[in-house]
Amino acid sequence: MISAVMPTYSRADLTFVKGEGSWLVNEDGRRFLDFGGGIAVTCLGHAHPKLVEALHQQAGELWHTSNLFHIPAQEELAAKLVEHTFADTVFFTNSGAEAMECALKTARKYWSAKGQSERVNIIAFTNSFHGRTLATVSAAGAEKLTDGFGPLLPGFIHLPFGDHEALEAAMDETIAAVLVEPVQGEGGILPLPDACLKGLRDMCDENGALIIFDEIQCGMGRTGKLFAHEWAGITPDIMAVAKGIGGGFPLGACLATEEAASGMVAGSHGSTYGGNPLACAVGSAVMDVVSDPEFLADVSRKAGLLRQRLEGLVAEHPDVFELVRGSGLMLGLKCKLPNADVIAAARDQELIAIPGGDNVVRVLPALNISDEEINEGVARLSRAANAVAA
Protein backbone atom coordinates (compact mmCIF):
# COMPACT_ATOMS: atom_id res chain seq x y z
CA MET A 1 0.00 0.00 0.00
CA ILE A 2 1.42 3.37 -0.98
CA SER A 3 2.28 5.81 1.80
CA ALA A 4 0.40 9.08 2.25
CA VAL A 5 3.60 10.87 1.24
CA MET A 6 4.50 9.81 -2.30
CA PRO A 7 7.52 7.47 -1.96
CA THR A 8 9.93 9.34 -4.25
CA TYR A 9 12.68 9.64 -1.63
CA SER A 10 14.91 7.04 0.01
CA ARG A 11 14.90 8.63 3.44
CA ALA A 12 17.28 8.01 6.33
CA ASP A 13 15.59 6.70 9.46
CA LEU A 14 15.88 10.01 11.28
CA THR A 15 13.35 12.65 12.27
CA PHE A 16 14.60 16.05 13.36
CA VAL A 17 12.45 18.29 15.51
CA LYS A 18 14.73 21.26 16.20
CA GLY A 19 17.72 23.08 14.78
CA GLU A 20 20.21 25.30 16.58
CA GLY A 21 23.00 26.86 14.52
CA SER A 22 25.05 24.01 13.06
CA TRP A 23 23.19 21.37 15.07
CA LEU A 24 20.06 19.31 14.49
CA VAL A 25 18.13 17.64 17.32
CA ASN A 26 16.20 14.45 16.61
CA GLU A 27 13.04 13.25 18.30
CA ASP A 28 15.08 11.30 20.89
CA GLY A 29 17.08 14.37 21.85
CA ARG A 30 20.31 13.33 20.10
CA ARG A 31 22.30 16.22 18.65
CA PHE A 32 23.73 15.87 15.14
CA LEU A 33 26.39 18.16 13.72
CA ASP A 34 25.08 19.32 10.34
CA PHE A 35 27.65 19.13 7.53
CA GLY A 36 24.88 18.98 4.90
CA GLY A 37 22.97 22.20 5.46
CA GLY A 38 19.76 20.80 3.99
CA ILE A 39 21.73 20.42 0.70
CA ALA A 40 23.47 23.82 0.91
CA VAL A 41 20.27 25.61 1.93
CA THR A 42 20.65 26.64 5.59
CA CYS A 43 23.59 28.91 4.82
CA LEU A 44 23.39 30.64 8.21
CA GLY A 45 22.56 27.51 10.16
CA HIS A 46 19.28 26.70 11.84
CA ALA A 47 17.08 29.31 13.53
CA HIS A 48 19.45 32.20 12.91
CA PRO A 49 18.10 35.06 15.08
CA LYS A 50 18.11 37.66 12.28
CA LEU A 51 16.15 35.36 9.97
CA VAL A 52 13.72 34.40 12.72
CA GLU A 53 13.14 38.06 13.54
CA ALA A 54 12.57 38.99 9.88
CA LEU A 55 10.09 36.13 9.39
CA HIS A 56 8.18 36.84 12.60
CA GLN A 57 7.89 40.54 11.87
CA GLN A 58 6.64 39.99 8.32
CA ALA A 59 4.31 37.15 9.36
CA GLY A 60 2.54 39.49 11.74
CA GLU A 61 1.94 42.03 8.98
CA LEU A 62 1.26 40.40 5.60
CA TRP A 63 1.81 36.98 4.02
CA HIS A 64 0.57 37.15 0.45
CA THR A 65 -1.01 39.45 -2.09
CA SER A 66 0.21 37.94 -5.43
CA ASN A 67 2.30 39.69 -8.05
CA LEU A 68 -0.71 41.65 -9.25
CA PHE A 69 0.44 44.31 -6.79
CA HIS A 70 3.69 45.94 -5.69
CA ILE A 71 5.50 44.01 -2.95
CA PRO A 72 7.88 46.27 -0.97
CA ALA A 73 9.92 43.38 0.47
CA GLN A 74 10.42 42.01 -3.05
CA GLU A 75 11.57 45.37 -4.38
CA GLU A 76 13.97 45.75 -1.44
CA LEU A 77 15.57 42.33 -2.02
CA ALA A 78 15.78 42.91 -5.78
CA ALA A 79 17.60 46.19 -5.16
CA LYS A 80 20.12 44.46 -2.91
CA LEU A 81 20.78 41.75 -5.50
CA VAL A 82 21.22 44.33 -8.25
CA GLU A 83 23.56 46.36 -6.04
CA HIS A 84 25.83 43.42 -5.30
CA THR A 85 25.82 41.58 -8.65
CA PHE A 86 26.11 41.98 -12.42
CA ALA A 87 22.32 42.02 -12.74
CA ASP A 88 19.98 44.86 -13.60
CA THR A 89 16.74 43.02 -12.89
CA VAL A 90 15.43 40.03 -10.92
CA PHE A 91 12.48 37.62 -11.21
CA PHE A 92 11.61 35.80 -7.99
CA THR A 93 10.56 32.16 -7.73
CA ASN A 94 9.94 29.55 -5.05
CA SER A 95 12.75 27.16 -5.99
CA GLY A 96 15.88 26.60 -7.99
CA ALA A 97 14.09 24.63 -10.68
CA GLU A 98 11.70 27.55 -11.22
CA ALA A 99 14.62 29.97 -11.34
CA MET A 100 16.19 27.78 -14.03
CA GLU A 101 12.91 27.68 -15.97
CA CYS A 102 12.87 31.46 -15.98
CA ALA A 103 16.51 31.58 -17.06
CA LEU A 104 15.90 29.23 -20.00
CA LYS A 105 12.79 31.13 -21.08
CA THR A 106 14.61 34.47 -20.77
CA ALA A 107 17.41 33.26 -23.07
CA ARG A 108 15.03 32.01 -25.75
CA LYS A 109 12.78 35.04 -25.49
CA TYR A 110 15.80 37.30 -25.97
CA TRP A 111 16.48 35.91 -29.42
CA SER A 112 12.82 35.70 -30.40
CA ALA A 113 12.38 39.39 -29.55
CA LYS A 114 15.35 40.17 -31.75
CA GLY A 115 13.78 38.36 -34.69
CA GLN A 116 16.26 35.47 -34.56
CA SER A 117 13.85 32.70 -33.64
CA GLU A 118 16.23 30.08 -35.02
CA ARG A 119 18.50 30.61 -32.00
CA VAL A 120 16.80 28.21 -29.62
CA ASN A 121 19.45 25.62 -28.74
CA ILE A 122 21.03 25.66 -25.32
CA ILE A 123 24.34 23.90 -24.64
CA ALA A 124 24.58 22.07 -21.32
CA PHE A 125 27.09 19.63 -19.86
CA THR A 126 27.31 16.07 -18.59
CA ASN A 127 26.97 15.44 -14.83
CA SER A 128 25.02 18.67 -14.46
CA PHE A 129 21.90 19.13 -12.36
CA HIS A 130 19.48 22.01 -12.85
CA GLY A 131 16.26 20.79 -11.20
CA ARG A 132 13.54 18.22 -11.79
CA THR A 133 11.03 19.90 -14.10
CA LEU A 134 10.76 18.53 -17.62
CA ALA A 135 12.77 21.45 -18.97
CA THR A 136 15.55 21.17 -16.39
CA VAL A 137 15.92 17.38 -16.65
CA SER A 138 15.97 17.80 -20.43
CA ALA A 139 18.76 20.34 -19.96
CA ALA A 140 20.80 17.97 -17.79
CA GLY A 141 20.02 14.95 -19.93
CA ALA A 142 21.18 12.29 -17.44
CA GLU A 143 19.27 9.01 -17.72
CA LYS A 144 18.79 8.81 -13.94
CA LEU A 145 16.79 12.06 -14.18
CA THR A 146 14.97 11.46 -17.46
CA ASP A 147 14.12 7.73 -17.37
CA GLY A 148 10.39 7.27 -17.87
CA PHE A 149 9.63 10.95 -18.41
CA GLY A 150 9.94 11.13 -22.19
CA PRO A 151 9.53 12.61 -24.64
CA LEU A 152 11.99 15.21 -23.40
CA LEU A 153 11.95 18.82 -24.51
CA PRO A 154 14.04 19.49 -27.62
CA GLY A 155 16.63 22.23 -28.00
CA PHE A 156 19.35 21.02 -25.61
CA ILE A 157 22.82 19.98 -26.72
CA HIS A 158 24.79 17.93 -24.19
CA LEU A 159 28.58 18.12 -24.18
CA PRO A 160 31.24 16.54 -21.96
CA PHE A 161 32.05 18.72 -18.97
CA GLY A 162 35.26 20.62 -19.69
CA ASP A 163 35.62 19.56 -23.36
CA HIS A 164 36.73 22.79 -25.07
CA GLU A 165 36.97 21.31 -28.55
CA ALA A 166 33.43 19.89 -28.42
CA LEU A 167 32.14 23.25 -27.19
CA GLU A 168 33.86 25.16 -29.97
CA ALA A 169 32.54 22.75 -32.59
CA ALA A 170 28.97 23.05 -31.28
CA MET A 171 28.85 26.86 -31.33
CA ASP A 172 26.86 28.01 -34.35
CA GLU A 173 24.06 30.40 -35.26
CA THR A 174 21.41 28.20 -33.58
CA ILE A 175 22.90 28.54 -30.08
CA ALA A 176 20.87 30.78 -27.80
CA ALA A 177 22.92 30.22 -24.66
CA VAL A 178 25.43 28.07 -22.81
CA LEU A 179 24.30 26.80 -19.41
CA VAL A 180 26.85 25.80 -16.76
CA GLU A 181 27.34 25.42 -13.02
CA PRO A 182 30.61 27.14 -12.00
CA VAL A 183 30.87 24.34 -9.44
CA GLN A 184 28.87 21.21 -10.17
CA GLY A 185 27.10 20.10 -7.01
CA GLU A 186 25.07 16.96 -7.59
CA GLY A 187 27.68 15.84 -10.12
CA GLY A 188 30.25 15.44 -7.36
CA ILE A 189 31.61 18.90 -6.40
CA LEU A 190 33.45 19.63 -9.64
CA PRO A 191 34.68 23.22 -10.02
CA LEU A 192 35.14 24.62 -13.51
CA PRO A 193 38.60 26.26 -13.58
CA ASP A 194 38.65 30.05 -13.77
CA ALA A 195 40.48 29.89 -17.11
CA CYS A 196 37.65 27.76 -18.54
CA LEU A 197 35.01 30.21 -17.35
CA LYS A 198 36.94 33.10 -18.91
CA GLY A 199 37.33 31.14 -22.14
CA LEU A 200 33.62 30.34 -22.15
CA ARG A 201 32.77 34.03 -21.73
CA ASP A 202 35.07 34.93 -24.63
CA MET A 203 33.65 32.20 -26.85
CA CYS A 204 30.06 33.25 -26.19
CA ASP A 205 30.91 36.88 -26.85
CA GLU A 206 32.45 35.94 -30.19
CA ASN A 207 29.41 33.87 -31.14
CA GLY A 208 26.83 36.25 -29.66
CA ALA A 209 25.42 33.53 -27.38
CA LEU A 210 24.29 34.26 -23.84
CA ILE A 211 25.81 32.64 -20.75
CA ILE A 212 23.53 31.23 -18.05
CA PHE A 213 25.16 30.38 -14.73
CA ASP A 214 23.41 27.98 -12.38
CA GLU A 215 24.57 29.15 -8.96
CA ILE A 216 21.72 27.52 -7.09
CA GLN A 217 24.11 25.46 -4.97
CA CYS A 218 27.44 27.30 -5.28
CA GLY A 219 26.11 30.85 -4.83
CA MET A 220 25.23 33.03 -1.84
CA GLY A 221 28.66 33.05 -0.25
CA ARG A 222 29.26 29.32 -0.46
CA THR A 223 32.70 29.65 -2.11
CA GLY A 224 33.89 32.70 -0.18
CA LYS A 225 32.58 35.23 -2.66
CA LEU A 226 28.92 36.15 -2.99
CA PHE A 227 28.81 34.15 -6.23
CA ALA A 228 31.32 31.57 -7.46
CA HIS A 229 31.84 33.13 -10.90
CA GLU A 230 33.36 36.21 -9.25
CA TRP A 231 36.60 34.27 -8.70
CA ALA A 232 37.08 34.20 -12.48
CA GLY A 233 36.51 37.93 -12.85
CA ILE A 234 33.67 37.50 -15.35
CA THR A 235 29.90 37.86 -15.32
CA PRO A 236 27.04 35.93 -16.90
CA ASP A 237 24.08 37.35 -18.77
CA ILE A 238 21.55 35.35 -16.75
CA MET A 239 21.90 33.51 -13.45
CA ALA A 240 19.68 31.17 -11.43
CA VAL A 241 19.91 31.38 -7.63
CA ALA A 242 18.07 29.54 -4.86
CA LYS A 243 18.91 27.35 -1.83
CA GLY A 244 21.02 29.67 0.37
CA ILE A 245 19.19 32.83 -0.71
CA GLY A 246 16.31 31.97 1.63
CA GLY A 247 18.39 30.43 4.41
CA GLY A 248 15.85 27.61 4.61
CA PHE A 249 12.73 29.49 3.48
CA PRO A 250 11.67 28.50 -0.08
CA LEU A 251 13.01 31.20 -2.40
CA GLY A 252 14.70 31.39 -5.78
CA ALA A 253 15.60 34.11 -8.23
CA CYS A 254 16.55 34.60 -11.85
CA LEU A 255 18.98 37.49 -12.29
CA ALA A 256 19.68 39.09 -15.66
CA THR A 257 21.21 42.08 -17.37
CA GLU A 258 18.86 44.61 -18.91
CA GLU A 259 19.90 43.44 -22.37
CA ALA A 260 19.36 39.72 -21.67
CA ALA A 261 15.94 40.43 -20.13
CA SER A 262 14.82 42.72 -22.96
CA GLY A 263 12.27 40.19 -24.20
CA MET A 264 10.67 39.64 -20.80
CA VAL A 265 7.75 42.03 -20.85
CA ALA A 266 4.43 42.04 -19.00
CA GLY A 267 2.68 38.71 -19.48
CA SER A 268 5.76 36.79 -20.67
CA HIS A 269 6.30 35.00 -17.36
CA GLY A 270 4.72 34.81 -13.93
CA SER A 271 4.43 33.15 -10.54
CA THR A 272 1.65 33.17 -7.97
CA TYR A 273 3.84 32.80 -4.89
CA GLY A 274 7.24 33.85 -6.25
CA GLY A 275 8.71 36.75 -4.30
CA ASN A 276 5.98 36.80 -1.66
CA PRO A 277 6.46 39.07 1.37
CA LEU A 278 7.50 36.26 3.74
CA ALA A 279 10.18 34.81 1.47
CA CYS A 280 11.62 38.18 0.51
CA ALA A 281 11.77 39.43 4.09
CA VAL A 282 13.91 36.41 4.98
CA GLY A 283 15.94 36.67 1.78
CA SER A 284 16.69 40.31 2.49
CA ALA A 285 17.98 39.39 5.94
CA VAL A 286 20.18 36.68 4.42
CA MET A 287 21.62 39.18 1.93
CA ASP A 288 22.45 41.63 4.71
CA VAL A 289 24.65 38.99 6.33
CA VAL A 290 26.27 37.15 3.43
CA SER A 291 27.06 40.21 1.30
CA ASP A 292 29.24 41.68 4.05
CA PRO A 293 32.90 41.55 2.88
CA GLU A 294 34.10 40.68 6.39
CA PHE A 295 31.66 37.77 6.56
CA LEU A 296 32.83 36.48 3.17
CA ALA A 297 36.47 36.81 4.20
CA ASP A 298 35.71 34.67 7.25
CA VAL A 299 34.02 32.08 5.03
CA SER A 300 37.25 31.85 3.03
CA ARG A 301 39.29 31.50 6.23
CA LYS A 302 37.04 28.73 7.52
CA ALA A 303 37.14 27.06 4.11
CA GLY A 304 40.93 26.91 4.36
CA LEU A 305 40.70 25.30 7.78
CA LEU A 306 38.09 22.78 6.67
CA ARG A 307 40.05 21.84 3.55
CA GLN A 308 43.23 21.40 5.58
CA ARG A 309 41.42 19.12 8.01
CA LEU A 310 39.82 17.10 5.19
CA GLU A 311 43.16 16.71 3.41
CA GLY A 312 44.50 15.33 6.67
CA LEU A 313 41.50 12.99 6.86
CA VAL A 314 42.30 11.62 3.39
CA ALA A 315 45.93 11.06 4.39
CA GLU A 316 44.81 9.33 7.58
CA HIS A 317 42.35 7.02 5.80
CA PRO A 318 43.82 6.26 2.33
CA ASP A 319 41.76 3.08 2.04
CA VAL A 320 38.49 5.01 2.45
CA PHE A 321 39.11 8.38 0.76
CA GLU A 322 40.83 9.31 -2.48
CA LEU A 323 40.89 13.12 -2.56
CA VAL A 324 39.25 16.41 -1.58
CA ARG A 325 37.91 18.82 -4.19
CA GLY A 326 35.66 21.83 -4.40
CA SER A 327 35.72 25.49 -3.47
CA GLY A 328 35.10 27.39 -0.25
CA LEU A 329 32.65 25.61 2.04
CA MET A 330 31.45 23.49 -0.87
CA LEU A 331 33.78 20.51 -0.64
CA GLY A 332 33.62 16.89 -1.70
CA LEU A 333 35.37 13.78 -0.39
CA LYS A 334 35.82 11.30 -3.23
CA CYS A 335 35.58 7.86 -1.70
CA LYS A 336 37.21 4.53 -2.51
CA LEU A 337 34.52 2.68 -0.59
CA PRO A 338 30.79 3.32 -1.26
CA ASN A 339 29.89 6.88 -0.25
CA ALA A 340 26.57 5.63 1.11
CA ASP A 341 28.45 3.50 3.65
CA VAL A 342 30.55 6.46 4.75
CA ILE A 343 27.46 8.66 5.13
CA ALA A 344 25.64 5.97 7.14
CA ALA A 345 28.65 5.55 9.40
CA ALA A 346 28.81 9.33 9.84
CA ARG A 347 25.18 9.32 10.97
CA ASP A 348 26.14 6.71 13.57
CA GLN A 349 28.65 9.30 14.79
CA GLU A 350 25.86 11.90 14.84
CA LEU A 351 27.15 13.79 11.82
CA ILE A 352 25.07 14.67 8.75
CA ALA A 353 26.70 14.67 5.30
CA ILE A 354 25.23 14.51 1.80
CA PRO A 355 25.89 12.09 -1.09
CA GLY A 356 26.94 13.34 -4.51
CA GLY A 357 27.82 11.93 -7.90
CA ASP A 358 31.13 10.22 -8.66
CA ASN A 359 31.05 8.45 -5.26
CA VAL A 360 31.50 11.72 -3.38
CA VAL A 361 30.48 12.76 0.12
CA ARG A 362 29.46 16.40 -0.01
CA VAL A 363 30.48 18.62 2.91
CA LEU A 364 28.24 21.71 2.96
CA PRO A 365 28.23 23.23 6.43
CA ALA A 366 26.67 26.53 7.44
CA LEU A 367 28.79 29.49 6.38
CA ASN A 368 28.91 30.68 10.01
CA ILE A 369 30.06 27.34 11.43
CA SER A 370 32.67 27.72 14.17
CA ASP A 371 36.26 26.48 14.00
CA GLU A 372 35.52 24.14 16.88
CA GLU A 373 32.56 22.65 15.02
CA ILE A 374 34.72 22.15 11.91
CA ASN A 375 37.29 20.24 13.96
CA GLU A 376 34.59 18.22 15.70
CA GLY A 377 32.91 17.33 12.40
CA VAL A 378 36.13 16.07 10.84
CA ALA A 379 36.87 14.05 13.97
CA ARG A 380 33.47 12.39 13.59
CA LEU A 381 34.19 11.71 9.92
CA SER A 382 37.43 10.05 10.98
CA ARG A 383 35.61 7.77 13.39
CA ALA A 384 33.11 6.98 10.62
CA ALA A 385 35.97 6.09 8.27
CA ASN A 386 37.42 3.75 10.90
CA ALA A 387 34.07 2.01 11.19
CA VAL A 388 33.66 1.64 7.42
CA ALA A 389 37.21 0.35 6.98
CA ALA A 390 36.64 -2.22 9.74
N, C-alpha and C positions, 0 to 999 in steps of 0.2 A: 504494500500500500504506500502510495507516495506521501511524503511529508507535507505539512501545511506550507513550509518554506520550500520552494522549488529546489531540488537537490543538484544544483549546478556547481557547488563548491565541495571540495574535500577538506573538511574543517578539522583542525586540531581539537582534541577533547579538552578544551579550556573555555571557561566563561569568565570574562573580566567584568567587574562591577564598579571599579573606580580607577581613576588615573591621577597621579601626582607627579608632575615634572617628568622625569625620565623613567618613572615606575608605573607599573600596572598591578592592580590588586585583584586576585580572583575571588570567586565566591567562598572559598575556604580561608581567605585571609592571607594567602601566600603572596609575596611581593616579587614580581618579575621585573628585571631590568630590561628596558625596551630598546633594542638595537634595530628595530624594524620601522618604528614611527608610523604604523598603519600604512606601510608602503610609501614612505617619504611624505606623509601628509602632515603629521603633527610636528611641524617644524620648530615649534616653541614648546614642545612637550605637552603634557596633559594638564588641563585646567589652569593655563597661564592666567594670572590675575588680570592683566590688561585685556585679554580676549574675553574673559568672563564678564568683566565690567562693561565692555562694549556691547556684548550680546544682551546682558540684562537691561542695560539702559534702553537699547533699541526695542527690545521685546515689550517693554512697558509703554512704548509710544506707538509703534506702527509696525506690522509684520509684512503686509502685502497690499499693493494697489494695482499691479501689472504695469507693463511698459507703455500703456496708453497715456501715462502721466509722467511728469518729471519726478525723479527720485533723487533727492539731495545726496544721500549716502553714496549712490552710484556715481554721481557726478564728482563727488569728492575723491573717491577711489580712482576713477578714471584719470583725474587730474594728477594724482600722485604717480600713477603708472606712466603717464606721458612725461612727467617731469624727470623721472629717473631712467627712462629707456629711450630707444630709437623712435618709438611710436608717436603718432599724431592723434590716434583715435583707438577706442577700445569697444569691443562688443562683449557683454558678460553672459556667461552660461552657468550651468549647474555642475558641470563635470568636464574632465579633460577630453572625453570623446566628443562632446558637443563643441568644445573649443576647436577641436580638429575639424569637425564638420564645417564650422564657420570659416576656418582657414582655407579649406579646400574650395568651398563655394566662392570665397573672396577672390582666390587666384583665377578661377575660371571666369567669374563675372568680369574681372578686370579686362581680360582679352575680348570677351564678348562685347563689352561696352566700347572697346576700341575698334570694333568691326573686324576683328581677327578671330572669328569663331572656330577656326581650324586648330587653334592653339588650346587644346583641351588635355593633353597628356601630362601626367605628373610622374616624375621619376622618384622612386622610393628604393629602399635598400633591404637586403636580407637581414634577418634577425631583428628587424625593427618591431616596435609595438606602438600603435597610435590610438588604441581603443577597441571597442567591441561592437560598434555599429557596422552595418553592411559596408558603408563607405570606408571606414577605418580598417576593417579586416581585409577589404579589397586592396587598400593601400599597402598593408603589411605583406599580404600574400602568403603567409605561412600556413601550411596545411593544418596544423593544430588549431588554428583560429578559424579557418574557412571550411573545414570538413563538414559536409551536410548542409551548408548554407548557400549553396549555389542556386542560380547563376550569380556570379559576382559582378560587381559594377565594372564596366570597361573603363579604359583611359588611364591605367596605371602600368608603368614599366618598372620591373623589379631588377635591380642590379646588385652584384656582390658588394658588400660593405667594404669601402676603401679601394675599389678597383677604378683607378683613374682612367685607364684606357677605355674601359667599357662605358664610363660616364661620358667621355669625350665623343665616342662613337655614337652614343644615343642622342646627343644634343642636336636637334634640328628644329625646323620651323613649326613643328607640332607641339613642342614642349611649352607648357604653361608655367610650370614651376618644378623645382627640385625640393623634396621633402626629406629632412634628416633630423635625427636627434644628435645634438653635439656630444652627448654621452648616452649611449644606449643603456637603458635600464633593464627591462625584462630580458633583453638579449644576453645579459651577463656582465653588465658594468663595463662597457667598451667605449672609451673616449675616442673621439675623432681628433687626431692631432691638429694643433693650431694651423700648421702649414697646409693641411688638407682643407680646413675651413676657409682659409684665405684663398686657396686655389679654386675652391668651389664658387666663392663670391666673384672672383675674376672671370671664371668660365661663364657664369650666369649673366654677368654684365655684358660680356662679349656677344652672347647669344640673345640677350634681351629677356631671358627667363627670370621669373621671380624665385626667391629663396624663401621657403617656409621652414622655420625651426620649431621642432617639438621640444619645448622645455618644460613639459608637464612634470617630469620627475627630477630633472637636473637643475631647474630654475629656483627662484626665490631663496637665494643665498646658499644653496646646497653645496656649491663648489668653492665658496669663499668670495665670489662676486655675486651681485644680485642675479645675473644670468650667466650661464656657462660660456656663451659665445663671446662675452666681453674679454675673456682671456686671449682670444685670437685678434682682438682689435678690429673686428668687423661687425656689421649689423645685418639682420635679415630684412625682408620686406614685410613679412607676416610672421607672427609667432603665436603658438598655442601655449597657454599656461593653465595650471590647475593645481591639484594636490596641496602643496605648501601655502598657496595664496590664501586659503581659508583657514589654515591652522587646524583643520579638523571639521570645519563647517563646509558643506558642499558649495564649491565655488570654482568657476573656471573663467577664462578670458581669452579672447582672440585680439591680439594687438597688431596694428598695421600702420604703415606710413599713409599719408594723405593720398599719395599717388596710387599705391596698391589698393586702397579702399575706394577708389574713385567710382567704381561700379556699384557700390553698396549704397543704394538710395532707399528712401522710405518704401517699405513693402517687400524689399528683396530678401529679408531675413527677419527672424523674430524668435522670441522665447517668452513663455508665460511667466516663469519663475526667475529667469536669468537676471542677475543683478538686483535681486529684491533687497529691501532695506536691511533685513537681518544679516544676510550674507555679506553685503558690502560694508556694514558697520564693523564686522569682524575682520574682513579683508583689509580695511583701512587701518585697523589696529596692528595687524600683522605687518603691513608695509612700514608703519612708523618704526617698528623694531628692526626689521631685517634690512632696511635701506640705509641704516646708520653705518657710516664707514668704520667706526670703531667696533661695532658688532661684527661686521664682515671680516675685519682684521682678526678678531678673536676666533671666528670660525676657521680661518686659515691656520691659525696657531694650533687650535685643537685638532684640526685635520692632520697636521704634521705629527702631533703626538700619537694620534690613533694609528696612522700609517706606520710609524716606527714600532709601535707595540704589535701591530699585525704582522709586520715583517719578522719580528722576533718570534711570533707564534708559528709562522711558516718554518723558520729555521729550527724551532724546537720540535715540530711535528712533521718532518719531511715525508712520512708515510701517509699522512692525512691530507696535507695541503701542498699545493704546487706553487702558487704565487698570489700576490696582492696586486690589484689594479683598480683604477678609478681616479676620481678627482675630488678633492675636498672631503666632505663628510658623506660622500657617495662612493663607497668602496666595496670591492668584491673579493672574496676568498675563493679562488679556483681550487676545487677539491680533487684529490686522487681517489678517495672513497665516495660513495653516493652522498650528494649534498643533503638529501632528505634524512639520512642517518645522522649527519652532523647536527642538523637543525633539531631533530628529535632529542638528541643527546643534550643539546644546549637547553632545550625546554626542561629537561630533567634537572639542569643546573639553575633553573629559574632565570633563563635568559631568552629573549625573543629575537630571532633573526628571520630573514626572508629568503626563500629560494629564488634563483634566477636561472636563465639559460646558460648553456655551456658548463653545467655542473658547478655553478657558483652559489655561494652563500652571500647574500647581499647584507651589508652593514650600513644602516641608514638611521643613525641616532638623531635625536633632537639637536638642533643647531646650538642650543644653550646647555648642552650636557656638560657636566663638570669634569675636570681632569680625574678626580677620584672615581667617578662613575665610568670613565673610559678605561681606567686601569682595572677596575672591578669586572667590567664586561669582558675584557680580554682574558682575565684570569678564569672566568667561567667558561669561556670558549676553550681554553687550554684543558680544563678538566673534562669538558665534553669530548675533546679530541682524544684524550687518554681513554675515555670510555669506549669510543668508537674503535680505536686501534686495538683495544683488548677484546 
